[in-house]
Amino acid sequence: MGKGTNFSGQPIFTQLLNLLDKSKISKASKALGAYKYVKRFTSHKHIVVMLFVAFEGYNSIRETVLGLLSNAHRLGHLGLDYVVRRSTLSEANARRTPEIFARVYYDTYRRYSGSLADSS
């Protein structure tokens, strides 16, 4: 496989994560105060975990952590260096405002809206 920028040969989830801008996530997180009480579980890691939840179709935190544990050998590819604990994920969901997810979504949408299909 070549090292082109057309994403050939990469899983869809990895392609999606490559579209996210870590610096914009960091700026949004700082602006919203989402770094309070955070040691290791940054906003970027939180977004990666929540996208993983959406792709896998999990309905609970317990399912999410078990799914991450079952894929622990692949977490490095997602940018995660450890499996998040249930309590950490629960506290992050409670403390972080959903506004950060909205900002990341709309920023990514604005950046790539020109290359999206215009038909439904």
OpenMM code with the backbone's topology and positions (N, CA, C; nanometers):
from openmm import Vec3, app, unit

residues = "MET GLY LYS GLY THR ASN PHE SER GLY GLN PRO ILE PHE THR GLN LEU LEU ASN LEU LEU ASP LYS SER LYS ILE SER LYS ALA SER LYS ALA LEU GLY ALA TYR LYS TYR VAL LYS ARG PHE THR SER HIS LYS HIS ILE VAL VAL MET LEU PHE VAL ALA PHE GLU GLY TYR ASN SER ILE ARG GLU THR VAL LEU GLY LEU LEU SER ASN ALA HIS ARG LEU GLY HIS LEU GLY LEU ASP TYR VAL VAL ARG ARG SER THR LEU SER GLU ALA ASN ALA ARG ARG THR PRO GLU ILE PHE ALA ARG VAL TYR TYR ASP THR TYR ARG ARG TYR SER GLY SER LEU ALA ASP SER SER".split()
positions = [
    Vec3(0.0821, -0.1177, 0.0000),
    Vec3(0.0000, 0.0000, 0.0000),
    Vec3(0.0868, 0.1244, 0.0000),
    Vec3(0.0487, 0.2207, -0.0788),
    Vec3(0.1206, 0.3472, -0.0811),
    Vec3(0.0858, 0.4337, 0.0377),
    Vec3(0.1595, 0.5400, 0.0536),
    Vec3(0.1345, 0.6309, 0.1650),
    Vec3(0.0604, 0.7544, 0.1177),
    Vec3(-0.0338, 0.7370, 0.0293),
    Vec3(-0.1113, 0.8477, -0.0235),
    Vec3(-0.2077, 0.9026, 0.0804),
    Vec3(-0.2716, 1.0100, 0.0452),
    Vec3(-0.3656, 1.0737, 0.1375),
    Vec3(-0.5106, 1.0387, 0.1055),
    Vec3(-0.5326, 0.9393, 0.0207),
    Vec3(-0.6692, 0.9059, -0.0189),
    Vec3(-0.7325, 0.7987, 0.0690),
    Vec3(-0.6704, 0.7636, 0.1786),
    Vec3(-0.7268, 0.6743, 0.2794),
    Vec3(-0.7480, 0.5310, 0.2321),
    Vec3(-0.6904, 0.4875, 0.1233),
    Vec3(-0.7156, 0.3508, 0.0776),
    Vec3(-0.6526, 0.2512, 0.1743),
    Vec3(-0.7292, 0.1487, 0.2076),
    Vec3(-0.6796, 0.0443, 0.2951),
    Vec3(-0.6963, 0.0716, 0.4432),
    Vec3(-0.7481, 0.1874, 0.4803),
    Vec3(-0.7679, 0.2199, 0.6211),
    Vec3(-0.9126, 0.1914, 0.6606),
    Vec3(-0.9348, 0.1454, 0.7833),
    Vec3(-1.0729, 0.1267, 0.8298),
    Vec3(-1.1489, 0.2606, 0.8314),
    Vec3(-1.2792, 0.2525, 0.8182),
    Vec3(-1.3617, 0.3731, 0.8135),
    Vec3(-1.3477, 0.4542, 0.9422),
    Vec3(-1.3388, 0.3863, 1.0552),
    Vec3(-1.3267, 0.4581, 1.1823),
    Vec3(-1.1969, 0.5382, 1.1879),
    Vec3(-1.0883, 0.4816, 1.1384),
    Vec3(-0.9604, 0.5521, 1.1345),
    Vec3(-0.9690, 0.6716, 1.0400),
    Vec3(-1.0365, 0.6557, 0.9292),
    Vec3(-1.0545, 0.7664, 0.8360),
    Vec3(-1.1316, 0.8797, 0.9018),
    Vec3(-1.2352, 0.8453, 0.9753),
    Vec3(-1.3141, 0.9463, 1.0453),
    Vec3(-1.2302, 1.0196, 1.1487),
    Vec3(-1.1498, 0.9473, 1.2252),
    Vec3(-1.0655, 1.0099, 1.3268),
    Vec3(-0.9600, 1.1004, 1.2640),
    Vec3(-0.9131, 1.0664, 1.1446),
    Vec3(-0.8156, 1.1508, 1.0763),
    Vec3(-0.8751, 1.2833, 1.0310),
    Vec3(-1.0069, 1.2908, 1.0200),
    Vec3(-1.0730, 1.4157, 0.9805),
    Vec3(-1.0859, 1.5131, 1.0968),
    Vec3(-1.0749, 1.4652, 1.2188),
    Vec3(-1.0879, 1.5517, 1.3363),
    Vec3(-0.9589, 1.6294, 1.3586),
    Vec3(-0.9728, 1.7558, 1.3957),
    Vec3(-0.8586, 1.8421, 1.4222),
    Vec3(-0.8361, 1.8506, 1.5731),
    Vec3(-0.7259, 1.7903, 1.6202),
    Vec3(-0.6982, 1.7869, 1.7646),
    Vec3(-0.6808, 1.9263, 1.8227),
    Vec3(-0.6234, 2.0175, 1.7467),
    Vec3(-0.6023, 2.1527, 1.7999),
    Vec3(-0.7353, 2.2247, 1.8199),
    Vec3(-0.8307, 2.2044, 1.7299),
    Vec3(-0.9641, 2.2662, 1.7467),
    Vec3(-1.0364, 2.2060, 1.8667),
    Vec3(-1.0198, 2.0759, 1.8868),
    Vec3(-1.0814, 2.0110, 2.0027),
    Vec3(-1.0227, 2.0681, 2.1309),
    Vec3(-0.8920, 2.0851, 2.1320),
    Vec3(-0.8235, 2.1400, 2.2496),
    Vec3(-0.8686, 2.2829, 2.2778),
    Vec3(-0.8799, 2.3649, 2.1727),
    Vec3(-0.9243, 2.5033, 2.1896),
    Vec3(-1.0677, 2.5092, 2.2418),
    Vec3(-1.1548, 2.4279, 2.1851),
    Vec3(-1.2950, 2.4250, 2.2297),
    Vec3(-1.3038, 2.3784, 2.3739),
    Vec3(-1.2222, 2.2814, 2.4092),
    Vec3(-1.2226, 2.2285, 2.5448),
    Vec3(-1.1774, 2.3342, 2.6456),
    Vec3(-1.0742, 2.4074, 2.6102),
    Vec3(-1.0264, 2.5137, 2.6989),
    Vec3(-1.1277, 2.6265, 2.7104),
    Vec3(-1.1911, 2.6610, 2.5983),
    Vec3(-1.2895, 2.7692, 2.5997),
    Vec3(-1.4109, 2.7344, 2.6855),
    Vec3(-1.4477, 2.6072, 2.6881),
    Vec3(-1.5654, 2.5639, 2.7635),
    Vec3(-1.5312, 2.5163, 2.9043),
    Vec3(-1.4027, 2.5178, 2.9399),
    Vec3(-1.3619, 2.4728, 3.0724),
    Vec3(-1.3748, 2.3233, 3.0923),
    Vec3(-1.3594, 2.2468, 2.9851),
    Vec3(-1.3757, 2.1016, 2.9936),
    Vec3(-1.2515, 2.0312, 3.0466),
    Vec3(-1.1440, 2.1056, 3.0727),
    Vec3(-1.0227, 2.0449, 3.1257),
    Vec3(-1.0188, 2.0459, 3.2784),
    Vec3(-1.1219, 2.0986, 3.3416),
    Vec3(-1.1259, 2.0980, 3.4877),
    Vec3(-1.1377, 1.9546, 3.5375),
    Vec3(-1.0623, 1.9233, 3.6402),
    Vec3(-1.0657, 1.7921, 3.7066),
    Vec3(-1.0221, 1.6781, 3.6156),
    Vec3(-0.9455, 1.7073, 3.5109),
    Vec3(-0.9035, 1.6047, 3.4163),
    Vec3(-0.7549, 1.5790, 3.4334),
    Vec3(-0.7197, 1.4509, 3.4425),
    Vec3(-0.5790, 1.4138, 3.4498),
    Vec3(-0.5341, 1.3524, 3.3183),
    Vec3(-0.5970, 1.2430, 3.2780),
    Vec3(-0.5538, 1.1706, 3.1584),
    Vec3(-0.6602, 1.1637, 3.0493),
    Vec3(-0.7861, 1.1648, 3.0866),
    Vec3(-0.8939, 1.1435, 2.9908),
    Vec3(-0.9330, 1.2774, 2.9277),
    Vec3(-0.8589, 1.3151, 2.8237),
    Vec3(-0.8795, 1.4445, 2.7593),
    Vec3(-1.0075, 1.4451, 2.6765),
    Vec3(-1.0432, 1.5619, 2.6296),
    Vec3(-1.1630, 1.5752, 2.5474),
    Vec3(-1.1496, 1.4990, 2.4165),
    Vec3(-1.0297, 1.4975, 2.3604),
    Vec3(-1.0096, 1.4223, 2.2358),
    Vec3(-1.0336, 1.2733, 2.2589),
    Vec3(-0.9804, 1.2203, 2.3671),
    Vec3(-1.0016, 1.0787, 2.3977),
    Vec3(-1.1489, 1.0513, 2.4247),
    Vec3(-1.2156, 1.1456, 2.4892),
    Vec3(-1.3585, 1.1318, 2.5166),
    Vec3(-1.4365, 1.1253, 2.3851),
    Vec3(-1.4015, 1.2099, 2.2905),
    Vec3(-1.4696, 1.2091, 2.1611),
    Vec3(-1.4433, 1.0781, 2.0875),
    Vec3(-1.3208, 1.0290, 2.0930),
    Vec3(-1.2883, 0.9014, 2.0280),
    Vec3(-1.3715, 0.7883, 2.0887),
    Vec3(-1.3810, 0.7851, 2.2207),
    Vec3(-1.4603, 0.6806, 2.2874),
    Vec3(-1.6073, 0.6930, 2.2504),
    Vec3(-1.6604, 0.8148, 2.2468),
    Vec3(-1.8017, 0.8319, 2.2147),
    Vec3(-1.8313, 0.7967, 2.0685),
    Vec3(-1.7371, 0.8229, 1.9776),
    Vec3(-1.7542, 0.7791, 1.8392),
    Vec3(-1.7499, 0.6269, 1.8303),
    Vec3(-1.6626, 0.5649, 1.9092),
    Vec3(-1.6557, 0.4189, 1.9167),
    Vec3(-1.7903, 0.3627, 1.9639),
    Vec3(-1.8498, 0.4270, 2.0627),
    Vec3(-1.9808, 0.3857, 2.1147),
    Vec3(-2.0858, 0.3944, 2.0036),
    Vec3(-2.0830, 0.5041, 1.9290),
    Vec3(-2.1816, 0.5222, 1.8224),
    Vec3(-2.1640, 0.4186, 1.7113),
    Vec3(-2.0395, 0.3912, 1.6733),
    Vec3(-2.0145, 0.2937, 1.5667),
    Vec3(-2.0518, 0.1529, 1.6094),
    Vec3(-2.0244, 0.1179, 1.7334),
    Vec3(-2.0520, -0.0174, 1.7811),
    Vec3(-2.1970, -0.0356, 1.8256),
    Vec3(-2.2682, 0.0728, 1.8514),
    Vec3(-2.4086, 0.0643, 1.8910),
    Vec3(-2.4287, 0.0239, 2.0364),
    Vec3(-2.3373, 0.0625, 2.1228),
    Vec3(-2.3490, 0.0288, 2.2642),
    Vec3(-2.4540, 0.1171, 2.3309),
    Vec3(-2.5162, 0.0623, 2.4369),
    Vec3(-2.6223, 0.1338, 2.5071),
    Vec3(-2.5887, 0.1701, 2.6502),
    Vec3(-2.4754, 0.1235, 2.7013),
    Vec3(-2.4420, 0.1522, 2.8405),
    Vec3(-2.2913, 0.1694, 2.8559),
    Vec3(-2.2539, 0.2258, 2.9671),
    Vec3(-2.1126, 0.2458, 2.9964),
    Vec3(-2.0441, 0.1110, 3.0169),
    Vec3(-2.1134, 0.0184, 3.0794),
    Vec3(-2.0560, -0.1144, 3.1006),
    Vec3(-2.0257, -0.1824, 2.9667),
    Vec3(-2.1200, -0.1754, 2.8733),
    Vec3(-2.0977, -0.2316, 2.7403),
    Vec3(-1.9790, -0.1644, 2.6710),
    Vec3(-1.9699, -0.0336, 2.6869),
    Vec3(-1.8619, 0.0420, 2.6250),
    Vec3(-1.7265, -0.0038, 2.6758),
    Vec3(-1.7123, -0.0146, 2.8070),
    Vec3(-1.5845, -0.0542, 2.8651),
    Vec3(-1.5504, -0.1979, 2.8271),
    Vec3(-1.6490, -0.2859, 2.8251),
    Vec3(-1.6238, -0.4240, 2.7824),
    Vec3(-1.5829, -0.4294, 2.6351),
    Vec3(-1.6454, -0.3458, 2.5526),
    Vec3(-1.6074, -0.3390, 2.4117),
    Vec3(-1.4666, -0.2863, 2.3939),
    Vec3(-1.4290, -0.1864, 2.4732),
    Vec3(-1.2921, -0.1347, 2.4674),
    Vec3(-1.1923, -0.2402, 2.5151),
    Vec3(-1.2291, -0.3132, 2.6196),
    Vec3(-1.1414, -0.4198, 2.6690),
    Vec3(-1.1225, -0.5301, 2.5652),
    Vec3(-1.2288, -0.5630, 2.4940),
    Vec3(-1.2174, -0.6687, 2.3931),
    Vec3(-1.1339, -0.6240, 2.2734),
    Vec3(-1.1209, -0.4937, 2.2553),
    Vec3(-1.0386, -0.4391, 2.1475),
    Vec3(-0.9147, -0.3699, 2.2010),
    Vec3(-0.8687, -0.4096, 2.3178),
    Vec3(-0.7573, -0.3416, 2.3845),
    Vec3(-0.6301, -0.3435, 2.3007),
    Vec3(-0.6096, -0.4485, 2.2240),
    Vec3(-0.4888, -0.4562, 2.1418),
    Vec3(-0.4911, -0.3598, 2.0238),
    Vec3(-0.6063, -0.3002, 1.9948),
    Vec3(-0.6193, -0.2063, 1.8827),
    Vec3(-0.6334, -0.0610, 1.9266),
    Vec3(-0.6344, -0.0362, 2.0557),
    Vec3(-0.6606, 0.0995, 2.1036),
    Vec3(-0.5535, 0.1988, 2.0615),
    Vec3(-0.4323, 0.1533, 2.0439),
    Vec3(-0.3253, 0.2423, 1.9992),
    Vec3(-0.3553, 0.3040, 1.8633),
    Vec3(-0.4254, 0.2313, 1.7784),
    Vec3(-0.4620, 0.2824, 1.6468),
    Vec3(-0.5650, 0.3950, 1.6581),
    Vec3(-0.6385, 0.3974, 1.7673),
    Vec3(-0.7397, 0.5009, 1.7878),
    Vec3(-0.6851, 0.6219, 1.8620),
    Vec3(-0.5626, 0.6127, 1.9062),
    Vec3(-0.5044, 0.7228, 1.9820),
    Vec3(-0.5285, 0.7107, 2.1310),
    Vec3(-0.5746, 0.5960, 2.1758),
    Vec3(-0.5982, 0.5726, 2.3179),
    Vec3(-0.4839, 0.4883, 2.3725),
    Vec3(-0.4279, 0.5286, 2.4849),
    Vec3(-0.3155, 0.4541, 2.5411),
    Vec3(-0.3548, 0.3670, 2.6597),
    Vec3(-0.4817, 0.3666, 2.6947),
    Vec3(-0.5318, 0.2829, 2.8028),
    Vec3(-0.6823, 0.2666, 2.7872),
    Vec3(-0.7386, 0.1668, 2.8546),
    Vec3(-0.8835, 0.1465, 2.8555),
    Vec3(-0.9412, 0.2309, 2.9679),
    Vec3(-1.0344, 0.3150, 2.9327),
    Vec3(-1.0953, 0.4041, 3.0313),
    Vec3(-1.1826, 0.3228, 3.1274),
    Vec3(-1.1837, 0.3612, 3.2518),
    Vec3(-1.2669, 0.2948, 3.3534),
    Vec3(-1.4097, 0.3462, 3.3451),
    Vec3(-1.5021, 0.2652, 3.3962),
    Vec3(-1.6437, 0.3057, 3.3965),
    Vec3(-1.6639, 0.4349, 3.4727),
    Vec3(-1.6016, 0.4469, 3.5882),
    Vec3(-1.6211, 0.5662, 3.6702),
    Vec3(-1.5666, 0.6910, 3.6005),
    Vec3(-1.4523, 0.6776, 3.5335),
    Vec3(-1.3940, 0.7914, 3.4627),
    Vec3(-1.4834, 0.8352, 3.3478),
    Vec3(-1.5344, 0.7410, 3.2716),
    Vec3(-1.6228, 0.7736, 3.1604),
    Vec3(-1.7534, 0.8337, 3.2111),
    Vec3(-1.8054, 0.7804, 3.3181),
    Vec3(-1.9284, 0.8331, 3.3755),
    Vec3(-1.9099, 0.9765, 3.4246),
    Vec3(-1.7996, 1.0016, 3.4943),
    Vec3(-1.7725, 1.1376, 3.5431),
    Vec3(-1.7493, 1.2338, 3.4277),
    Vec3(-1.6799, 1.1887, 3.3237),
    Vec3(-1.6563, 1.2749, 3.2073),
    Vec3(-1.7882, 1.3089, 3.1381),
    Vec3(-1.8772, 1.2114, 3.1263),
    Vec3(-2.0077, 1.2369, 3.0655),
    Vec3(-2.0895, 1.3353, 3.1482),
    Vec3(-2.0755, 1.3280, 3.2793),
    Vec3(-2.1520, 1.4172, 3.3663),
    Vec3(-2.0929, 1.5584, 3.3715),
    Vec3(-1.9610, 1.5676, 3.3727),
    Vec3(-1.8952, 1.6979, 3.3909),
    Vec3(-1.8773, 1.7773, 3.2629),
    Vec3(-1.8483, 1.7100, 3.1541),
    Vec3(-1.8222, 1.7817, 3.0292),
    Vec3(-1.9532, 1.8195, 2.9631),
    Vec3(-1.9582, 1.9421, 2.9197),
    Vec3(-2.0778, 1.9901, 2.8523),
    Vec3(-2.0884, 1.9290, 2.7123),
    Vec3(-2.2087, 1.8972, 2.6680),
    Vec3(-2.2260, 1.8428, 2.5334),
    Vec3(-2.1901, 1.9450, 2.4249),
    Vec3(-2.1751, 2.0694, 2.4651),
    Vec3(-2.1390, 2.1749, 2.3707),
    Vec3(-2.0069, 2.1443, 2.3001),
    Vec3(-1.9159, 2.0769, 2.3678),
    Vec3(-1.7871, 2.0452, 2.3063),
    Vec3(-1.8049, 1.9507, 2.1879),
    Vec3(-1.8942, 1.8539, 2.1999),
    Vec3(-1.9217, 1.7617, 2.0903),
    Vec3(-1.9873, 1.8361, 1.9735),
    Vec3(-2.0763, 1.9290, 2.0068),
    Vec3(-2.1420, 2.0086, 1.9029),
    Vec3(-2.0405, 2.0949, 1.8286),
    Vec3(-1.9498, 2.1570, 1.9004),
    Vec3(-1.8486, 2.2412, 1.8348),
    Vec3(-1.7593, 2.1596, 1.7430),
    Vec3(-1.7189, 2.0435, 1.7879),
    Vec3(-1.6331, 1.9576, 1.7052),
    Vec3(-1.7098, 1.9133, 1.5808),
    Vec3(-1.8357, 1.8768, 1.5981),
    Vec3(-1.9168, 1.8346, 1.4845),
    Vec3(-1.9309, 1.9467, 1.3822),
    Vec3(-1.9719, 2.0658, 1.4279),
    Vec3(-1.9948, 2.1759, 1.3348),
    Vec3(-1.8658, 2.2257, 1.2717),
    Vec3(-1.7556, 2.2216, 1.3444),
    Vec3(-1.6275, 2.2597, 1.2856),
    Vec3(-1.5887, 2.1621, 1.1752),
    Vec3(-1.6027, 2.0339, 1.2024),
    Vec3(-1.5697, 1.9320, 1.1021),
    Vec3(-1.6649, 1.9419, 0.9834),
    Vec3(-1.7916, 1.9652, 1.0103),
    Vec3(-1.8905, 1.9785, 0.9033),
    Vec3(-1.8584, 2.0986, 0.8150),
    Vec3(-1.8271, 2.2134, 0.8759),
    Vec3(-1.7937, 2.3332, 0.7982),
    Vec3(-1.6699, 2.3105, 0.7116),
    Vec3(-1.5717, 2.2418, 0.7676),
    Vec3(-1.4465, 2.2213, 0.6962),
    Vec3(-1.4644, 2.1304, 0.5750),
    Vec3(-1.5517, 2.0304, 0.5841),
    Vec3(-1.5661, 1.9322, 0.4768),
    Vec3(-1.7001, 1.9386, 0.4041),
    Vec3(-1.7810, 2.0411, 0.4284),
    Vec3(-1.9133, 2.0476, 0.3664),
    Vec3(-1.9061, 2.0585, 0.2151),
    Vec3(-1.8001, 2.1158, 0.1634),
    Vec3(-1.7858, 2.1287, 0.0181),
    Vec3(-1.7676, 1.9955, -0.0525),
    Vec3(-1.7168, 1.8965, 0.0171),
    Vec3(-1.6931, 1.7664, -0.0462),
    Vec3(-1.8015, 1.6637, -0.0134),
    Vec3(-1.9080, 1.7060, 0.0541),
    Vec3(-2.0185, 1.6155, 0.0846),
    Vec3(-2.1191, 1.6147, -0.0293),
    Vec3(-2.1890, 1.5050, -0.0469),
    Vec3(-2.2927, 1.4966, -0.1500),
    Vec3(-2.4085, 1.5874, -0.1123),
    Vec3(-2.4673, 1.6527, -0.2121),
    Vec3(-2.5753, 1.7459, -0.1832),
    Vec3(-2.7139, 1.6827, -0.1938),
    Vec3(-2.7229, 1.5576, -0.2343),
    Vec3(-2.8527, 1.4922, -0.2446),
    Vec3(-2.8764, 1.4059, -0.1220),
    Vec3(-3.0016, 1.3866, -0.0887),
    Vec3(-3.0329, 1.3016, 0.0261),
    Vec3(-3.0499, 1.1612, -0.0207),
] * unit.nanometer
topology = app.Topology()
chain = topology.addChain("A")
for resn in residues:
    res = topology.addResidue(resn, chain)
    for name in ("N", "CA", "C"):
        topology.addAtom(name, app.Element.getBySymbol(name[0]), res)
